[in-house]
């Protein structure tokens, strides 16, 4: 009986790193989800800019203005007004949480938005 006095301390010392890494993984997953939400918003802004302006080059600028610079942008724009255009963004979501970030590759989050061409 006397030898079991430090059992709780040893269990805590063994379990605490596992729990800490698990919590950091949850935080990193939340940051990736936030990056995806920002990418969806940027795709909508880029689609709106192309629908109003008519030039595909404004999509990158609109995505950067919406907070997602450095995204790969694809614009599928039909020639006639009134048709539907689609903008697709593929943006990196950096994994930069301590301890967990170096273990995980940086995922790419993608989002598409479609709007009717105004011009």
Rosetta constraint file for C-alpha pairs under 8 A:
AtomPair CA 1 CA 5 HARMONIC 7.80 0.50
AtomPair CA 6 CA 10 HARMONIC 6.33 0.50
AtomPair CA 7 CA 11 HARMONIC 6.18 0.50
AtomPair CA 8 CA 12 HARMONIC 6.10 0.50
AtomPair CA 9 CA 13 HARMONIC 6.13 0.50
AtomPair CA 10 CA 14 HARMONIC 6.20 0.50
AtomPair CA 11 CA 15 HARMONIC 6.00 0.50
AtomPair CA 12 CA 16 HARMONIC 5.66 0.50
AtomPair CA 13 CA 17 HARMONIC 7.45 0.50
AtomPair CA 14 CA 18 HARMONIC 7.57 0.50
AtomPair CA 15 CA 19 HARMONIC 6.26 0.50
AtomPair CA 16 CA 20 HARMONIC 6.03 0.50
AtomPair CA 17 CA 21 HARMONIC 6.13 0.50
AtomPair CA 18 CA 22 HARMONIC 6.18 0.50
AtomPair CA 19 CA 23 HARMONIC 6.23 0.50
AtomPair CA 20 CA 24 HARMONIC 6.26 0.50
AtomPair CA 21 CA 25 HARMONIC 6.16 0.50
AtomPair CA 21 CA 99 HARMONIC 7.41 0.50
AtomPair CA 21 CA 100 HARMONIC 7.00 0.50
AtomPair CA 22 CA 26 HARMONIC 6.40 0.50
AtomPair CA 23 CA 27 HARMONIC 6.34 0.50
AtomPair CA 24 CA 28 HARMONIC 6.16 0.50
AtomPair CA 24 CA 97 HARMONIC 6.99 0.50
AtomPair CA 24 CA 98 HARMONIC 7.65 0.50
AtomPair CA 24 CA 99 HARMONIC 7.76 0.50
AtomPair CA 24 CA 100 HARMONIC 6.49 0.50
AtomPair CA 25 CA 29 HARMONIC 6.13 0.50
AtomPair CA 25 CA 100 HARMONIC 6.43 0.50
AtomPair CA 26 CA 30 HARMONIC 6.25 0.50
AtomPair CA 27 CA 31 HARMONIC 6.38 0.50
AtomPair CA 27 CA 97 HARMONIC 7.71 0.50
AtomPair CA 28 CA 32 HARMONIC 6.36 0.50
AtomPair CA 28 CA 95 HARMONIC 6.67 0.50
AtomPair CA 28 CA 96 HARMONIC 7.80 0.50
AtomPair CA 28 CA 97 HARMONIC 6.16 0.50
AtomPair CA 28 CA 100 HARMONIC 7.67 0.50
AtomPair CA 28 CA 101 HARMONIC 7.65 0.50
AtomPair CA 29 CA 33 HARMONIC 6.27 0.50
AtomPair CA 30 CA 34 HARMONIC 6.17 0.50
AtomPair CA 31 CA 35 HARMONIC 6.17 0.50
AtomPair CA 32 CA 36 HARMONIC 6.26 0.50
AtomPair CA 32 CA 93 HARMONIC 5.94 0.50
AtomPair CA 32 CA 94 HARMONIC 7.82 0.50
AtomPair CA 32 CA 95 HARMONIC 7.84 0.50
AtomPair CA 32 CA 107 HARMONIC 7.98 0.50
AtomPair CA 33 CA 37 HARMONIC 6.31 0.50
AtomPair CA 34 CA 38 HARMONIC 6.23 0.50
AtomPair CA 35 CA 39 HARMONIC 6.11 0.50
AtomPair CA 35 CA 93 HARMONIC 6.01 0.50
AtomPair CA 35 CA 109 HARMONIC 7.35 0.50
AtomPair CA 36 CA 40 HARMONIC 6.23 0.50
AtomPair CA 36 CA 93 HARMONIC 7.96 0.50
AtomPair CA 36 CA 109 HARMONIC 5.67 0.50
AtomPair CA 36 CA 110 HARMONIC 7.19 0.50
AtomPair CA 36 CA 111 HARMONIC 7.52 0.50
AtomPair CA 37 CA 41 HARMONIC 6.34 0.50
AtomPair CA 38 CA 42 HARMONIC 6.12 0.50
AtomPair CA 38 CA 66 HARMONIC 7.91 0.50
AtomPair CA 38 CA 67 HARMONIC 7.18 0.50
AtomPair CA 38 CA 68 HARMONIC 7.05 0.50
AtomPair CA 39 CA 43 HARMONIC 6.04 0.50
AtomPair CA 39 CA 68 HARMONIC 6.51 0.50
AtomPair CA 39 CA 89 HARMONIC 7.01 0.50
AtomPair CA 39 CA 90 HARMONIC 7.91 0.50
AtomPair CA 39 CA 91 HARMONIC 7.01 0.50
AtomPair CA 39 CA 109 HARMONIC 7.24 0.50
AtomPair CA 39 CA 110 HARMONIC 6.97 0.50
AtomPair CA 39 CA 111 HARMONIC 6.08 0.50
AtomPair CA 40 CA 44 HARMONIC 6.37 0.50
AtomPair CA 40 CA 110 HARMONIC 7.81 0.50
AtomPair CA 40 CA 111 HARMONIC 5.14 0.50
AtomPair CA 40 CA 112 HARMONIC 6.92 0.50
AtomPair CA 40 CA 113 HARMONIC 7.55 0.50
AtomPair CA 41 CA 45 HARMONIC 6.30 0.50
AtomPair CA 41 CA 66 HARMONIC 7.23 0.50
AtomPair CA 42 CA 46 HARMONIC 6.03 0.50
AtomPair CA 42 CA 62 HARMONIC 7.17 0.50
AtomPair CA 42 CA 63 HARMONIC 4.70 0.50
AtomPair CA 42 CA 64 HARMONIC 7.63 0.50
AtomPair CA 42 CA 66 HARMONIC 5.17 0.50
AtomPair CA 42 CA 67 HARMONIC 7.00 0.50
AtomPair CA 42 CA 68 HARMONIC 6.44 0.50
AtomPair CA 42 CA 89 HARMONIC 7.97 0.50
AtomPair CA 43 CA 47 HARMONIC 6.06 0.50
AtomPair CA 43 CA 63 HARMONIC 6.51 0.50
AtomPair CA 43 CA 87 HARMONIC 6.28 0.50
AtomPair CA 43 CA 88 HARMONIC 6.44 0.50
AtomPair CA 43 CA 89 HARMONIC 6.03 0.50
AtomPair CA 43 CA 111 HARMONIC 6.27 0.50
AtomPair CA 43 CA 112 HARMONIC 5.86 0.50
AtomPair CA 43 CA 113 HARMONIC 5.56 0.50
AtomPair CA 44 CA 48 HARMONIC 6.13 0.50
AtomPair CA 44 CA 87 HARMONIC 7.91 0.50
AtomPair CA 44 CA 112 HARMONIC 7.60 0.50
AtomPair CA 44 CA 113 HARMONIC 5.26 0.50
AtomPair CA 44 CA 114 HARMONIC 7.54 0.50
AtomPair CA 45 CA 49 HARMONIC 6.18 0.50
AtomPair CA 45 CA 59 HARMONIC 7.99 0.50
AtomPair CA 45 CA 62 HARMONIC 6.05 0.50
AtomPair CA 45 CA 63 HARMONIC 6.51 0.50
AtomPair CA 45 CA 66 HARMONIC 6.90 0.50
AtomPair CA 46 CA 50 HARMONIC 6.25 0.50
AtomPair CA 46 CA 58 HARMONIC 7.20 0.50
AtomPair CA 46 CA 59 HARMONIC 4.42 0.50
AtomPair CA 46 CA 60 HARMONIC 6.99 0.50
AtomPair CA 46 CA 61 HARMONIC 7.75 0.50
AtomPair CA 46 CA 62 HARMONIC 4.93 0.50
AtomPair CA 46 CA 63 HARMONIC 5.42 0.50
AtomPair CA 46 CA 87 HARMONIC 6.85 0.50
AtomPair CA 47 CA 51 HARMONIC 6.02 0.50
AtomPair CA 47 CA 59 HARMONIC 6.75 0.50
AtomPair CA 47 CA 85 HARMONIC 7.38 0.50
AtomPair CA 47 CA 86 HARMONIC 6.63 0.50
AtomPair CA 47 CA 87 HARMONIC 5.43 0.50
AtomPair CA 47 CA 113 HARMONIC 6.13 0.50
AtomPair CA 47 CA 114 HARMONIC 6.32 0.50
AtomPair CA 47 CA 115 HARMONIC 6.17 0.50
AtomPair CA 48 CA 52 HARMONIC 6.18 0.50
AtomPair CA 48 CA 115 HARMONIC 6.61 0.50
AtomPair CA 49 CA 53 HARMONIC 5.79 0.50
AtomPair CA 49 CA 54 HARMONIC 7.77 0.50
AtomPair CA 49 CA 58 HARMONIC 6.41 0.50
AtomPair CA 49 CA 59 HARMONIC 6.40 0.50
AtomPair CA 49 CA 62 HARMONIC 6.55 0.50
AtomPair CA 50 CA 54 HARMONIC 5.01 0.50
AtomPair CA 50 CA 55 HARMONIC 5.83 0.50
AtomPair CA 50 CA 56 HARMONIC 5.83 0.50
AtomPair CA 50 CA 57 HARMONIC 7.99 0.50
AtomPair CA 50 CA 58 HARMONIC 6.18 0.50
AtomPair CA 50 CA 59 HARMONIC 6.03 0.50
AtomPair CA 50 CA 117 HARMONIC 7.82 0.50
AtomPair CA 51 CA 85 HARMONIC 7.24 0.50
AtomPair CA 51 CA 115 HARMONIC 6.50 0.50
AtomPair CA 51 CA 116 HARMONIC 6.36 0.50
AtomPair CA 51 CA 117 HARMONIC 4.50 0.50
AtomPair CA 51 CA 118 HARMONIC 5.52 0.50
AtomPair CA 51 CA 119 HARMONIC 6.99 0.50
AtomPair CA 52 CA 117 HARMONIC 6.93 0.50
AtomPair CA 52 CA 118 HARMONIC 5.54 0.50
AtomPair CA 52 CA 119 HARMONIC 6.49 0.50
AtomPair CA 53 CA 58 HARMONIC 7.56 0.50
AtomPair CA 53 CA 119 HARMONIC 7.27 0.50
AtomPair CA 54 CA 117 HARMONIC 7.62 0.50
AtomPair CA 54 CA 118 HARMONIC 7.84 0.50
AtomPair CA 54 CA 119 HARMONIC 6.08 0.50
AtomPair CA 56 CA 75 HARMONIC 6.39 0.50
AtomPair CA 56 CA 77 HARMONIC 7.91 0.50
AtomPair CA 57 CA 61 HARMONIC 7.35 0.50
AtomPair CA 58 CA 62 HARMONIC 6.05 0.50
AtomPair CA 59 CA 63 HARMONIC 6.10 0.50
AtomPair CA 59 CA 73 HARMONIC 7.23 0.50
AtomPair CA 59 CA 75 HARMONIC 7.76 0.50
AtomPair CA 59 CA 87 HARMONIC 7.72 0.50
AtomPair CA 60 CA 64 HARMONIC 6.16 0.50
AtomPair CA 60 CA 69 HARMONIC 7.63 0.50
AtomPair CA 60 CA 71 HARMONIC 7.53 0.50
AtomPair CA 60 CA 73 HARMONIC 6.48 0.50
AtomPair CA 61 CA 65 HARMONIC 6.10 0.50
AtomPair CA 62 CA 66 HARMONIC 6.13 0.50
AtomPair CA 63 CA 67 HARMONIC 6.58 0.50
AtomPair CA 63 CA 68 HARMONIC 5.51 0.50
AtomPair CA 63 CA 69 HARMONIC 6.34 0.50
AtomPair CA 63 CA 71 HARMONIC 7.73 0.50
AtomPair CA 64 CA 68 HARMONIC 4.82 0.50
AtomPair CA 64 CA 69 HARMONIC 4.02 0.50
AtomPair CA 64 CA 70 HARMONIC 7.31 0.50
AtomPair CA 65 CA 69 HARMONIC 7.53 0.50
AtomPair CA 68 CA 91 HARMONIC 7.29 0.50
AtomPair CA 70 CA 91 HARMONIC 6.89 0.50
AtomPair CA 71 CA 89 HARMONIC 6.03 0.50
AtomPair CA 71 CA 90 HARMONIC 5.47 0.50
AtomPair CA 71 CA 91 HARMONIC 4.43 0.50
AtomPair CA 71 CA 92 HARMONIC 7.16 0.50
AtomPair CA 72 CA 89 HARMONIC 5.66 0.50
AtomPair CA 72 CA 90 HARMONIC 5.07 0.50
AtomPair CA 72 CA 91 HARMONIC 6.40 0.50
AtomPair CA 73 CA 87 HARMONIC 7.04 0.50
AtomPair CA 73 CA 88 HARMONIC 5.80 0.50
AtomPair CA 73 CA 89 HARMONIC 4.77 0.50
AtomPair CA 73 CA 90 HARMONIC 6.63 0.50
AtomPair CA 74 CA 87 HARMONIC 5.68 0.50
AtomPair CA 74 CA 88 HARMONIC 5.09 0.50
AtomPair CA 74 CA 89 HARMONIC 6.54 0.50
AtomPair CA 75 CA 85 HARMONIC 7.34 0.50
AtomPair CA 75 CA 86 HARMONIC 5.88 0.50
AtomPair CA 75 CA 87 HARMONIC 4.58 0.50
AtomPair CA 75 CA 88 HARMONIC 6.52 0.50
AtomPair CA 76 CA 85 HARMONIC 5.60 0.50
AtomPair CA 76 CA 86 HARMONIC 5.17 0.50
AtomPair CA 76 CA 87 HARMONIC 6.41 0.50
AtomPair CA 77 CA 84 HARMONIC 7.26 0.50
AtomPair CA 77 CA 85 HARMONIC 4.54 0.50
AtomPair CA 77 CA 86 HARMONIC 6.57 0.50
AtomPair CA 78 CA 83 HARMONIC 6.32 0.50
AtomPair CA 78 CA 84 HARMONIC 7.01 0.50
AtomPair CA 78 CA 85 HARMONIC 6.29 0.50
AtomPair CA 79 CA 83 HARMONIC 7.93 0.50
AtomPair CA 80 CA 117 HARMONIC 7.68 0.50
AtomPair CA 80 CA 119 HARMONIC 7.89 0.50
AtomPair CA 81 CA 116 HARMONIC 7.76 0.50
AtomPair CA 81 CA 117 HARMONIC 5.09 0.50
AtomPair CA 81 CA 118 HARMONIC 5.67 0.50
AtomPair CA 81 CA 119 HARMONIC 5.17 0.50
AtomPair CA 82 CA 116 HARMONIC 5.57 0.50
AtomPair CA 82 CA 117 HARMONIC 5.02 0.50
AtomPair CA 82 CA 118 HARMONIC 6.14 0.50
AtomPair CA 82 CA 119 HARMONIC 7.75 0.50
AtomPair CA 83 CA 116 HARMONIC 5.53 0.50
AtomPair CA 83 CA 117 HARMONIC 5.60 0.50
AtomPair CA 84 CA 114 HARMONIC 6.38 0.50
AtomPair CA 84 CA 115 HARMONIC 5.43 0.50
AtomPair CA 84 CA 116 HARMONIC 4.32 0.50
AtomPair CA 84 CA 117 HARMONIC 5.89 0.50
AtomPair CA 85 CA 114 HARMONIC 5.48 0.50
AtomPair CA 85 CA 115 HARMONIC 5.54 0.50
AtomPair CA 85 CA 116 HARMONIC 6.12 0.50
AtomPair CA 85 CA 117 HARMONIC 6.36 0.50
AtomPair CA 86 CA 112 HARMONIC 6.73 0.50
AtomPair CA 86 CA 113 HARMONIC 5.63 0.50
AtomPair CA 86 CA 114 HARMONIC 4.31 0.50
AtomPair CA 86 CA 115 HARMONIC 6.65 0.50
AtomPair CA 87 CA 112 HARMONIC 5.54 0.50
AtomPair CA 87 CA 113 HARMONIC 5.46 0.50
AtomPair CA 87 CA 114 HARMONIC 6.42 0.50
AtomPair CA 88 CA 110 HARMONIC 7.07 0.50
AtomPair CA 88 CA 111 HARMONIC 5.70 0.50
AtomPair CA 88 CA 112 HARMONIC 4.22 0.50
AtomPair CA 88 CA 113 HARMONIC 6.60 0.50
AtomPair CA 89 CA 110 HARMONIC 5.53 0.50
AtomPair CA 89 CA 111 HARMONIC 5.43 0.50
AtomPair CA 89 CA 112 HARMONIC 6.34 0.50
AtomPair CA 90 CA 108 HARMONIC 6.23 0.50
AtomPair CA 90 CA 109 HARMONIC 5.68 0.50
AtomPair CA 90 CA 110 HARMONIC 4.38 0.50
AtomPair CA 90 CA 111 HARMONIC 6.74 0.50
AtomPair CA 91 CA 108 HARMONIC 5.45 0.50
AtomPair CA 91 CA 109 HARMONIC 5.42 0.50
AtomPair CA 91 CA 110 HARMONIC 6.38 0.50
AtomPair CA 92 CA 106 HARMONIC 6.56 0.50
AtomPair CA 92 CA 107 HARMONIC 6.05 0.50
AtomPair CA 92 CA 108 HARMONIC 4.46 0.50
AtomPair CA 92 CA 109 HARMONIC 6.26 0.50
AtomPair CA 93 CA 106 HARMONIC 5.87 0.50
AtomPair CA 93 CA 107 HARMONIC 5.56 0.50
AtomPair CA 93 CA 108 HARMONIC 5.82 0.50
AtomPair CA 93 CA 109 HARMONIC 6.57 0.50
AtomPair CA 94 CA 106 HARMONIC 5.08 0.50
AtomPair CA 94 CA 107 HARMONIC 7.10 0.50
AtomPair CA 95 CA 100 HARMONIC 7.69 0.50
AtomPair CA 95 CA 101 HARMONIC 4.52 0.50
AtomPair CA 95 CA 102 HARMONIC 7.31 0.50
AtomPair CA 95 CA 104 HARMONIC 6.71 0.50
AtomPair CA 95 CA 105 HARMONIC 7.04 0.50
AtomPair CA 95 CA 106 HARMONIC 5.50 0.50
AtomPair CA 95 CA 107 HARMONIC 7.88 0.50
AtomPair CA 96 CA 100 HARMONIC 7.58 0.50
AtomPair CA 96 CA 101 HARMONIC 4.54 0.50
AtomPair CA 96 CA 102 HARMONIC 7.25 0.50
AtomPair CA 97 CA 101 HARMONIC 4.81 0.50
AtomPair CA 98 CA 102 HARMONIC 7.77 0.50
AtomPair CA 99 CA 103 HARMONIC 7.41 0.50
AtomPair CA 100 CA 104 HARMONIC 6.63 0.50
AtomPair CA 101 CA 105 HARMONIC 7.72 0.50
